[in-house]
Each structure stands twice: as structure tokens, then as C-alpha cells.
Amino acid sequence: MTSLVLKKVAKKFGPVEVIPGIDLDIKSGEFIVFVGPSGCGKSTLLRMIAGLETISGGDLLIGGERMNDKAASDRGIAMVFQSYALYPHMSVYKNMAFGLETAGMPKDEIKVRVQKAAEILQIVPLLERKPKALSGGQRQRVAIGRAIVREPKIFLFDEPLSNLDAELRVQTRVEIAKLHADLDATMIYVTHDQVEAMTLADKIVVLRAGNVEQFGTPLDIYNRPNNRFVAGFIGSPKMNFLNVQPLGIKEDGLALSLAGRELHTGLRVAEGRSGSLALGIRPEHIRVGSESGLALGEVRVDHVEQLGGQTLIYGRLSDGQTLTVTFDGQKAIKGGDSLTVSAPADLIHLFDETGANITLT
């Protein structure tokens, strides 16, 4: 197991700065997920760690050793790509053994390593097959096996499940989580899928425009997002954001105006708040009725999605602001219905004009 530290690591492509300077401290054995929208810099950052992109500034340390000028082959890292990158003319065994053979490892040692990796990934019956005879999920397991046999210090995964169908993504996700538990290795995983991030990570790095917006455990980020961007990116369906006006601090805390209603939040925030704020409420925290803390008013239902285990409601408040509500189970609700809804005051978030979460202060 090996730690990884980034100190002001930056990347420029010519005059364009894509990563201004990132600080991260990844402990040995952690499973870290880089997540963010397309173009946020997550794959570029992974490639710099791997040695496939040069570092424009800062320091990259693996196991305490500075790696900026080390070749990719000297970093003790194995990378699993989105495209599998298997040799089509080689068997599964040869694909997994090829890197070890070119490094001059004895055949007996190669055989032991390949067999062990194949047993971990349950692909022993596939060792003599060619890649064209494998499913997408089997090919991805071979690509992971090729990384395992190298016994690297750190595993890197670059969106490894994006080419798989929904069922295989879930199955392979579970296998990767089990692999991490079995190997107890340091792993860094890039994805744009926040469900993968939430289910796999010990800690998540949320990136935007080359900057770290938040670094923490999945539930910490979900329950205590630093800002509106993180709150809206993590969670599905995404958090509701309602425009509200502050009415000042009352005896029971901050009062807000929403759709002509006065809401008493009970929140203790700094005096002098002015201008529009955004009230953040996750769809699953909204309740039918007016007894759950903040009475949000009446919602006119526009559309209903019955998912069997869940019911999703899309509607509008009286001032036209949209609201998504998630209920467990099946609900007899249809378009055109009206619902009175509320939310527990301790589960709401307030974001100021900069996007900062002021309920964290």
C-alpha cells in the first residue's frame, strides 16, 4: 500500500491553464473517486499521476518520493482504461502476461501471478480465449487482471465502466469494490457518474474547472455540500433550488419569503443578509402535509414517474418555481393533482449569491 500526495499540482496546455493547482493527501489503501462534469480536468489529473501527462507545476509524491520527472514505468502504477486496450491476436493469458514477459520476469512467476489474478476475477475458464470471444464485462475484467498481475503500488481507473450496459455496470462495480477489499490497495477512480462515486469511494474529490470543490466521504459531501455546485452535482434526482428572500432574523432564527409565504427556518446565520438566496432541499426530504418544519405551500403536479420502488413527482409552486419530490413505494398521484408539501428545517440548505452554503457556518 502506498500514499499519494499532490502539492499545488498544475497543468497548462500552452497558455491555457486547465488545472490551476491542486492539493490532495490520499492515504495508503484508500479508494478515491474523482468526479465532475465533462471537461473538469479529472482525466487529465489521473494521467498526470500516471506519468502520461507532464506536470506544469507543483509536486507529485508517491510513497513520499517526488515523481514529477519519473517515467510512467517507474512509478509503480497500473492503469485500467475505458477502452480495455487488449491485444486482439493474443489469448487472455497472453494479454495478462505480456507486460511481465517484456519486463523479463521468469515464466513460473508469471504463471503464478496470472493464475492468482484470474482466480480473483473469476476468469480462469477464459484464459485461452481471444478478446473477440468475450463479452464487454469479461474484457474489462481481463483489463483489470492485467493491472493486478503487475502488483502495482497504486491502481488507476479511467471511466472503466462507461462502455458497459446498465446491468453490467452494476455487476462490475460490485466486483471492483470487492477487489479493493481483497487487495487493500490504493485506488483512484475517475467517473462522471455520481452513483459510481457514492457507492465505490472511501472519499470523493468533486472537481470543477480544474479546482477541487470538495474532498470528503460520500455521505459528508451529500449531507454537507460546501456549495451549490456540489449540492446539485451529487444526488439523483438532483437537489431542488428555490429562490427565496431573507426577511431578517426573528426570535426563532432566519425568516424567508417563498412564493408569498413566510418561512421560519430556525437557522442561526449572520445578520445583514440581503438579496436573493437559494433554498436547497433534496427531493427525498420533502413530505406531504404542512407538519414537517417548513411549509412550502401547494405544488401543482405536472408529471409523475412510477418506478415501482419509487414515485417521482415533478411540479410547480404557486410562483412557477419547479420542485421535484421523491416518495418511497407507489403513490396514487397523477398530473394535475395538487399537493401541500413541507420539509424538515434541519435538512434544508441555504446558498448565498456566491453559491456558498451558509448553513455550514
C-alpha positions, 0 to 999 in steps of 0.5 A, a space after each residue: 500500500 502506498 500514499 499519494 500526495 499532490 502539492 499545488 499540482 498544475 497543468 497548462 496546455 500552452 497558455 491555457 491553464 486547465 488545472 490551476 493547482 491542486 492539493 490532495 493527501 490520499 492515504 495508503 489503501 484508500 479508494 478515491 473517486 474523482 468526479 465532475 462534469 465533462 471537461 473538469 480536468 479529472 482525466 487529465 489529473 489521473 494521467 498526470 499521476 500516471 506519468 502520461 501527462 507532464 506536470 506544469 507545476 507543483 509536486 507529485 509524491 508517491 510513497 513520499 518520493 517526488 515523481 514529477 520527472 519519473 517515467 510512467 514505468 517507474 512509478 509503480 502504477 497500473 492503469 485500467 482504461 475505458 477502452 480495455 486496450 487488449 491485444 486482439 491476436 493474443 489469448 487472455 493469458 497472453 494479454 495478462 502476461 505480456 507486460 511481465 514477459 517484456 519486463 523479463 520476469 521468469 515464466 513460473 512467476 508469471 504463471 503464478 501471478 496470472 493464475 492468482 489474478 484470474 482466480 480473483 476475477 473469476 476468469 480462469 475458464 477464459 484464459 485461452 480465449 481471444 478478446 473477440 470471444 468475450 463479452 464487454 464485462 469479461 474484457 474489462 475484467 481481463 483489463 483489470 487482471 492485467 493491472 493486478 498481475 503487475 502488483 502495482 503500488 497504486 491502481 488507476 481507473 479511467 471511466 472503466 465502466 462507461 462502455 458497459 450496459 446498465 446491468 453490467 455496470 452494476 455487476 462490475 462495480 460490485 466486483 471492483 469494490 470487492 477487489 479493493 477489499 481483497 487487495 487493500 490497495 490504493 485506488 483512484 477512480 475517475 467517473 462522471 457518474 455520481 452513483 459510481 462515486 457514492 457507492 465505490 469511494 472511501 472519499 470523493 474529490 468533486 472537481 470543477 474547472 480544474 479546482 477541487 470543490 470538495 474532498 470528503 466521504 460520500 455521505 459528508 459531501 451529500 449531507 454537507 455540500 460546501 456549495 451549490 455546485 456540489 449540492 446539485 452535482 451529487 444526488 439523483 434526482 438532483 437537489 431542488 433550488 428555490 429562490 427565496 428572500 431573507 426577511 431578517 432574523 426573528 426570535 426563532 432564527 432566519 425568516 424567508 419569503 417563498 412564493 408569498 409565504 413566510 418561512 421560519 427556518 430556525 437557522 442561526 446565520 449572520 445578520 445583514 443578509 440581503 438579496 436573493 438566496 437559494 433554498 436547497 432541499 433534496 427531493 427525498 426530504 420533502 413530505 406531504 402535509 404542512 407538519 414537517 418544519 417548513 411549509 412550502 405551500 401547494 405544488 401543482 403536479 405536472 408529471 409523475 414517474 412510477 418506478 415501482 420502488 419509487 414515485 417521482 413527482 415533478 411540479 410547480 409552486 404557486 410562483 412557477 418555481 419547479 420542485 421535484 419530490 421523491 416518495 418511497 413505494 407507489 403513490 396514487 398521484 397523477 398530473 394535475 393533482 395538487 399537493 401541500 408539501 413541507 420539509 424538515 428545517 434541519 435538512 434544508 440548505 441555504 446558498 448565498 449569491 456566491 453559491 456558498 452554503 451558509 448553513 455550514 457556518 
